[in-house]
Amino acid sequence: MQEADIVDLAHDGRGVARVDGKAVFIEGALPGERVRFRVFKRRRQMDEAGLVDVLTASPDRVVPRCAHFGVCGGCSLQHLSAAAQLAAKERQLLENLQRIGNVQPERVLAPLRGPEWAYRRRARLGIKYVHKKGRVLAGFREREKPYIADIKRCEVLPAPLAGLPTELAALTETLAIREKVPQVEVAAGDGATALVFRVLETPGAADLEKICAFGLERGLQIFLQTGGLDTVRAVRSDYAPLNYAVDGGNVVIEFGAVDFIQVNRDINASMVDAAMTLLRPEAGDGVLDLFCGLGNFTLPLARRARQVLGVEGDASLVSKAAANAARNGIANAQFAVQNLFEPLQFGAWANERYDLVLLDPPRAGAAELLPRMGQWNPRRVVYISCHPGSLARDAGILVGAQGFTLTAAGVMDMFPHTTHVESIAVFERAQ
């Protein structure tokens, strides 16, 4: 057993100490603390350790709200105050921009904040009948382990669903196919919530009746998934559409039970508003929205610009985006299906000029398509990022090779109590 001072917070939420010139990553420790720890894995460059005792606590240390914190892998930062979490994420963003992209923003945007609890409208809960325990477990995976955590409540799920782990476990235990239900996905819209039961064996009449009754009692829509995503089916045909509103309620986005939507409802709404403010579309502008999904940004942009083209690789999402435009009475938004990681295959749309570009790529970023910026020649680009490393790399390309200036960047609290960093950046070309 050893003692050390914690000097930093690693990107995965562990405290970092320096012992005899070697980094030690200590689970549960926070910067500014003096701790006692025990090393459980030694490596050439660094050691990994478990926290034994906090000798001097950080002023930012708080009592985790969740009784399962430390076992459940869903959250890793509940012991750190919300303000300190955001400050750490902002530091990570700025350090990545400087170290990887060799750039720094002219202005650091104030973090976008939302609810710290009951925020998660999308979740995937694992289900497992454990023979040794003689019962079913439901919840997220244990931290650093493949097992389902034995949890009763989840404090980041919407309040009516907080007890879902216990309720799903109890339901599954009564099913004949209890060993054939590996997961349940949660998808909450503004007015309705769906549960998608992944089943490896089609439930019989008795099981189906129990699952349907479970949904009916709780006002939840029930879907079954027997194979790939194309097998997802509602158990009833009269469910109201799942949807959410953005742009001050002026745009309503419908989505399917397994479609990608941003996890945090409030932050998504604030993020869309921020993107409109930062991109500053004008009535005569032509706008390109890349990785447009269901039209989350496309449709609000279309309410302000002359024309918007949304491009997305998933044909199903593009079809739903076009339907969302029609339902919202938006005629100046067009959509194209295109794999945005294969620029040599781009269609005629890529040879046009655009006044503004919005990017919302997955974790891999958008490096493959950035050489096209010279053709598009936008005066401004807003980049929504879910990975600070890929954003930093792409920022280096936009500034170093494409002649843009990084005028602003900041973080958004999309995933409180986790180490996930969501950010927004603005690039402008000298006029």
TIMARGU-859312 format. One line per 4 residues: number of its first residue (from 1); their letters; for each residue y, x negated, z of C-alpha. Coordinates in steps of 0.001 Angstrom, whole numbers, plus 524288, in hexadecimal, padded with zeros to 5 digits. Layout:
// residues N
NUM = A = Y,X,Z; ...
This chain:
// residues 431
1 = MQEA = 80000,80000,80000; 80D81,7FAF4,7FC60; 81BEC,7FE73,7FDA8; 82670,7FE07,7F33B
5 = DIVD = 8338B,80375,7EF06; 833A7,80CCC,7E36E; 83D50,8081B,7D945; 83B47,8117D,7CDE9
9 = LAHD = 834DD,81E01,7C918; 82B23,81C55,7BDFA; 82AF1,82597,7B26D; 81ECE,82C2A,7B7FF
13 = GRGV = 82571,82EEE,7C51E; 81F68,823F7,7CD20; 827A9,81B27,7D596; 82892,80CEF,7D16B
17 = ARVD = 8285E,8019D,7DB02; 8288E,7F2EE,7D891; 81ED6,7EB24,7E08A; 81DF4,7DC70,7DE3E
21 = GKAV = 8246A,7DE69,7D115; 81A9A,7E8AF,7CCBF; 81D85,7F712,7CA55; 81637,800C5,7D2DE
25 = FIEG = 81631,80F24,7CECA; 814F6,817AE,7DAD5; 811DA,82627,7D9A7; 81B01,82EA3,7E1D4
29 = ALPG = 82501,82417,7E504; 83372,8254D,7E18C; 83E48,81B75,7DEB1; 8456F,816B2,7EAE0
33 = ERVR = 839B6,81896,7F3B0; 83246,80EF1,7FC0D; 823F7,812A5,7FB59; 81685,80E90,7FFA9
37 = FRVF = 80C8D,80EFD,7F49E; 7FEAB,80B74,7F0EF; 7FB42,8058A,7E3B3; 7EFD1,80C38,7DD03
41 = KRRR = 7F066,805E3,7CF95; 7F487,7F7FB,7CC5C; 7F899,7F3F4,7BEB0; 7FDFC,7E772,7B907
45 = QMDE = 80BC2,7ECBC,7B6EB; 80C80,7F723,7C187; 80546,7FD9E,7CCBA; 8034D,80C0F,7CF93
49 = AGLV = 803FD,81101,7DD78; 8039A,81CFA,7E60B; 80E03,82052,7F008; 80987,81F0E,7FE1E
53 = DVLT = 81643,8214E,80577; 824E6,8226E,8030E; 82B98,8195D,80CA9; 8397B,81BF6,807F0
57 = ASPD = 83B57,82851,7FFD3; 84470,82A0C,7F44A; 84F9A,833C0,7F68A; 84ABE,83A2C,7EA00
61 = RVVP = 83D38,83CED,7EF93; 83A9A,84B6C,7F1B4; 82F18,85369,7F690; 8272B,85853,7EADA
65 = RCAH = 82704,86715,7E9E3; 81930,867C1,7E476; 80DE3,8665F,7EDF6; 805DC,86003,7E328
69 = FGVC = 80F96,85561,7DF9D; 808EA,84838,7DEC9; 7FBEF,84E10,7DA96; 7FFE6,856DF,7CF3B
73 = GGCS = 80471,84F29,7C35F; 80E19,85977,7BEC8; 8198B,8538D,7C647; 81C0F,8457F,7CA4A
77 = LQHL = 829F6,84570,7CFBD; 82AD4,8508F,7D996; 82D5A,84676,7E456; 83A04,8425E,7DD7C
81 = SAAA = 84647,84AC5,7DE0C; 849C0,8520C,7D191; 85679,84A93,7CFFB; 84F7B,83D86,7D169
85 = QLAA = 8450F,841B7,7C7AE; 84F7B,84459,7BD76; 8568C,837AF,7C08A; 849D7,83028,7BEA1
89 = KERQ = 84755,836EB,7B1A7; 85524,833F9,7AD23; 85339,8259D,7B099; 84679,82591,7A919
93 = LLEN = 84D02,82B6F,79D1F; 8584E,821C2,79D3D; 84F68,81622,79FD8; 8469F,81A09,79479
97 = LQRI = 8522F,81B9B,78B58; 85718,80E12,78EFF; 84A0E,806E8,78F92; 84308,80D18,783F4
101 = GNVQ = 84E0D,811A2,77B29; 85887,807CE,77F1B; 8623A,812FF,77FDF; 869C9,81A0D,78A6A
105 = PERV = 870E6,82709,789A3; 87FB2,82780,789CA; 87E76,832D1,7934B; 873A6,836B7,79CBE
109 = LAPL = 87233,84579,79D07; 870FD,84C83,7A9FD; 862A4,8503D,7AC23; 85EBF,85E03,7A86A
113 = RGPE = 8599E,86437,7B4E0; 851A7,87079,7B70F; 848C2,87642,7C17B; 840C2,86C0D,7C8C9
117 = WAYR = 8358E,8756F,7CBAD; 82EB5,880A2,7C4AE; 83362,87B60,7B7A5; 826E7,8791E,7AFEB
121 = RRAR = 824C0,88412,7A60F; 81A00,87CC4,79EC0; 80E4B,876D0,7A5B2; 80009,873AF,7A356
125 = LGIK = 7F77C,875B6,7AF46; 7EA07,86FA0,7AF95; 7DEA5,877E9,7B47A; 7D1FF,8723A,7B9D7
129 = YVHK = 7C64C,877B0,7C117; 7C2A6,86CBD,7CA79; 7B463,86D9F,7CE68; 7B5F2,864CD,7DA52
133 = KGRV = 7C092,86DAB,7DF99; 7B9EF,87A16,7DAFB; 7C6BD,87F80,7D5D5; 7D0AF,87F1C,7CAF0
137 = LAGF = 7DCDF,8768B,7CB12; 7E8DE,87997,7C2DC; 7F513,8716D,7C10C; 7F9F2,86496,7BB9C
141 = RERE = 7F231,857F3,7BB8B; 7F247,84F2E,7C75C; 7FB7D,843A1,7C695; 7F52D,83884,7BEDB
145 = KPYI = 7E824,83FB1,7BEE4; 7E10A,848E6,7B582; 7DDBB,852EA,7C010; 7E45D,8600A,7C1F1
149 = ADIK = 7ECE2,85F9C,7CE1C; 7E900,86940,7D8B7; 7F5F8,87066,7D9DF; 7FA10,87DD1,7DE92
153 = RCEV = 807EB,87EF0,7D94E; 81092,87866,7CF4C; 81EEF,877D6,7D2F9; 823CF,874B6,7C533
157 = LPAP = 81DAE,880B0,7BEDD; 82652,88CE9,7BE5B; 8264E,8937B,7CBAC; 81D58,89EEC,7C7FD
161 = LAGL = 8135A,8950B,7C2E6; 813D3,88B23,7CE08; 806E7,89016,7D396; 8003A,8900B,7C65B
165 = PTEL = 7F726,88485,7C96D; 7F0FD,88BF7,7D4C5; 7F089,898C6,7CD46; 7EA82,892D1,7C103
169 = AALT = 7E04D,88BAD,7C919; 7DC9B,89846,7D010; 7DBAE,89FB9,7C338; 7D3A6,8954C,7BC59
173 = ETLA = 7C9E2,894B9,7C793; 7C664,8A2F4,7C4C8; 7C3AD,8A09B,7B64E; 7B64F,89E94,7B057
177 = IREK = 7BCB8,89435,7A7AB; 7C346,88D57,7B318; 7BE5E,8801E,7AE2D; 7C358,882E6,7A06B
181 = VPQV = 7D1E6,88482,7A37F; 7D7F3,876C2,7A323; 7E65C,87A65,7A30F; 7F09D,88513,7A34B
185 = EVAA = 7FDDE,88347,79CDF; 80A00,889EB,7A22B; 81505,88DF3,79901; 82074,8954B,79EFF
189 = GDGA = 82AF5,89BBB,796D0; 83735,8A251,79BE1; 83086,8AF7A,79D44; 821DB,8AD1C,79C90
193 = TALV = 817F4,8A2C6,7A071; 80B16,89F87,799BA; 7FEC2,898E5,79E8C; 7F5EF,892AD,7945F
197 = FRVL = 7E7F3,8912F,7993F; 7E0AE,88653,79240; 7D285,88AD7,791F5; 7C6EA,882E9,78D30
201 = ETPG = 7BEC8,88F3F,78CDF; 7C39B,89CC5,7891C; 7C47A,8A4F4,79588; 7BB93,8B09C,796AD
205 = AADL = 7C088,8BE60,79929; 7C069,8BCFF,7A803; 7C79A,8AFFF,7A7D8; 7D179,8B4ED,79DFE
209 = EKIC = 7D429,8C0C5,7A677; 7D6DC,8B7FC,7B235; 7DFE9,8AF16,7AA7B; 7E752,8BAB5,7A4E1
213 = AFGL = 7E88D,8C103,7B249; 7EDF9,8B426,7B78F; 7F8AE,8B474,7AD3F; 7FB84,8C2E3,7AEFA
217 = ERGL = 7FD0D,8C1C5,7BDBE; 806E3,8B6B6,7BC37; 80DFA,8BB6B,7B01A; 808FB,8AFCB,7A836
221 = QIFL = 804EC,8AF85,799FB; 7F72A,8AA46,797FF; 7F2B8,8A22F,78C69; 7E585,89BED,789B2
225 = QTGG = 7E3A1,88F1B,7827A; 7D5A9,88CF6,77DDD; 7D829,880B7,775B5; 7E406,87A3D,76F84
229 = LDTV = 7F1D3,87F84,77068; 7EF29,8888D,764EF; 7E53A,88FFD,76D47; 7EF1F,894A9,77770
233 = RAVR = 7EE8C,8A37D,77813; 7F4F2,8AD9A,780E8; 7EB7F,8B6B2,787D9; 7F4BC,8C204,784DE
237 = SDYA = 7FCEF,8C540,7790F; 8086F,8CB7A,7801F; 80E31,8BF9D,786F5; 81CCE,8BDD8,785D7
241 = PLNY = 820D0,8B175,77E97; 82302,8A536,78696; 83102,8A0A4,784F7; 83C85,899BF,78B23
245 = AVDG = 84B24,899EB,788B4; 85481,88EB7,785E2; 86291,88D96,78168; 867D3,89685,78BF5
249 = GNVV = 85D99,8A0CF,788CC; 861E7,8A1B8,77A9C; 85548,89BC7,77554; 847C3,8A060,77963
253 = IEFG = 83C43,8979C,77604; 82EBA,89DB7,7753A; 82318,894CC,77773; 8145C,8955D,7782A
257 = AVDF = 80CAA,8931D,7849C; 80903,8852A,780BC; 8151F,88198,778CC; 81D65,87624,77D3E
261 = IQVN = 82969,87A13,784F5; 8315B,871F8,78E6F; 82B64,872CA,79C02; 837F1,8755F,7A372
265 = RDIN = 83ED9,881FE,79FA8; 84BF9,87F23,7A5F2; 84CCF,8712B,7A126; 84904,87556,79371
269 = ASMV = 85432,87F14,7932A; 85DA9,874B9,79844; 85838,86AC8,78EA9; 85AA1,873BB,7830F
273 = DAAM = 8688C,87625,787BB; 86A9F,86784,78993; 86557,8649D,77BF7; 86EFE,86E4F,77613
277 = TLLR = 87A40,8684B,77DB5; 87693,85A55,77A43; 87316,85C83,76BF2; 87F63,864C1,769ED
281 = PEAG = 87B45,86C2F,75D9E; 88634,871DD,7556A; 88616,87DD4,74CC2; 884AD,87608,74036
285 = DGVL = 879FA,86CC6,744C4; 86C5F,86B03,73F64; 8633E,86747,74A8B; 8559F,8614E,74ABA
289 = DLFC = 84D0F,86484,75675; 8410B,85BB6,756D4; 834F3,85F3F,75ED4; 83AC2,86CDE,75FA2
293 = GLGN = 82EFB,873DE,76580; 831A1,88259,76776; 8402B,880FF,76488; 844AC,87DCF,7725B
297 = FTLP = 85071,8763D,76D0F; 85049,87ADB,75EED; 85477,888BB,761A7; 85FB4,885AC,76AFA
301 = LARR = 8645D,87B83,76116; 863CC,8858E,75630; 86D0E,88E5F,75DD6; 87752,883A4,75CCF
305 = ARQV = 874D5,87CA1,74FE9; 87490,8801F,74184; 8662F,87CE9,73F95; 85B36,87736,747D6
309 = LGVE = 84E2A,871E6,74335; 84375,870EF,74D73; 83821,867E7,74A4F; 82B4D,867B7,751D6
313 = GDAS = 81D7E,862CF,74F6B; 81663,86EA0,7551B; 815D4,8796E,74ADA; 81332,883D6,75521
317 = LVSK = 81F7D,88035,75CAD; 82788,88022,75028; 822D4,88DD6,74CEE; 82672,89278,75A91
321 = AAAN = 833AA,88BB6,759C6; 836BB,892FA,74D2D; 83292,89FB6,7539C; 83B47,89CA1,75F44
325 = AARN = 846C2,89A93,75607; 8443C,8A7BB,74FA6; 84300,8AEC5,75CC2; 84FE6,8A8F5,7611E
329 = GIAN = 856AA,8ACE5,75485; 8590E,89EB3,750B9; 858CB,89CE3,741FC; 85E48,88F14,740BE
333 = AQFA = 852B7,8880B,746FE; 8482B,8830D,73DDD; 83B88,87C30,74193; 8323D,87257,73B93
337 = VQNL = 824A9,86D9A,73F41; 8241D,85EB8,73F0A; 81CE9,85403,7464B; 828BB,84C89,74B1B
341 = FEPL = 820BD,84048,74DA4; 81DEA,83EA1,73F10; 82B2A,83C95,73881; 8250A,838CF,72B7B
345 = QFGA = 82045,846DF,72A74; 82D71,84D35,72D5B; 83193,85840,7246A; 83E62,85A82,71D4A
349 = WANE = 8453F,85E52,729F9; 8452B,84FF8,72E00; 84D8D,84C30,72249; 858E5,854E0,7264A
353 = RYDL = 864C5,8517C,72E87; 866E9,8575E,73BFE; 87311,8579E,74463; 86B7D,857A0,7512F
357 = VLLD = 85DA3,85470,7557A; 8565B,858BE,7619E; 849D0,851A1,76561; 84001,8569E,76F67
361 = PPRA = 833E1,84E42,76D2A; 8278D,84D01,77560; 8250C,84118,77DEE; 822B3,83850,77225
365 = GAAE = 830F7,839BE,76E28; 8365A,83A1B,7605F; 836A5,82C0A,75B6F; 82F7E,82F39,74EC0
369 = LLPR = 839FF,83856,749B7; 84623,83128,74E6B; 8479A,82941,741B1; 84ADD,8365C,73B38
373 = MGQW = 85763,83759,74333; 85E42,82F83,7389C; 85B41,83A52,72EE6; 85EAF,84568,73814
377 = NPRR = 86B2A,83E84,73C80; 86E42,8477A,74819; 87AA4,84532,74FCB; 8736A,84825,75C6D
381 = VVYI = 86566,84839,7618F; 86081,84E4A,76E30; 8534F,84930,7729F; 84B28,85090,77CB7
385 = SCHP = 84102,8478C,782A7; 83529,84920,78B6C; 8328C,83A6F,78C2C; 83D50,83092,78F47
389 = GSLA = 835EC,82554,78903; 834F6,82B8B,77B8E; 84306,8305D,77C92; 84782,82288,77FB7
393 = RDAG = 84017,81CF3,7741F; 845C0,82745,76B0F; 85362,8256C,770B2; 85263,8170E,76D22
397 = ILVG = 84F21,81AE9,75F23; 85A04,824EF,75E0B; 86428,81B74,76362; 85F31,80E9F,75DE7
401 = AQGF = 85A73,812E6,75075; 86141,81FD3,74DB9; 86F08,81D27,75263; 86FD3,82770,75D0F
405 = TLTA = 87636,8261A,76A5D; 86F4A,82B3B,7766B; 87A80,83317,77BE8; 87383,83A21,786F8
409 = AGVM = 8665A,83B68,78DC5; 86128,841D0,799FE; 85529,84760,7A09F; 8509F,85555,7A28C
413 = DMFP = 848A8,859E9,7AE38; 83E13,8605B,7A60A; 832F6,85C4D,7AF1C; 83797,85B1E,7BD4C
417 = HTTH = 82EA0,85376,7C67B; 827E4,84C73,7BB32; 82AD2,83F6D,7B4A9; 82CC5,845FE,7A768
421 = VESI = 83A33,842A3,7A1CF; 840AF,84C2D,79867; 84D7D,847D3,7927F; 857D8,84ABC,78851
425 = AVFE = 85FA2,840FD,78041; 86AE1,84209,77699; 86CF8,838CE,76B1A; 8792A,838F5,762BB
429 = RAQ = 87CFD,831ED,75658; 88AA6,82C3A,7554D; 892E6,83501,74CB3
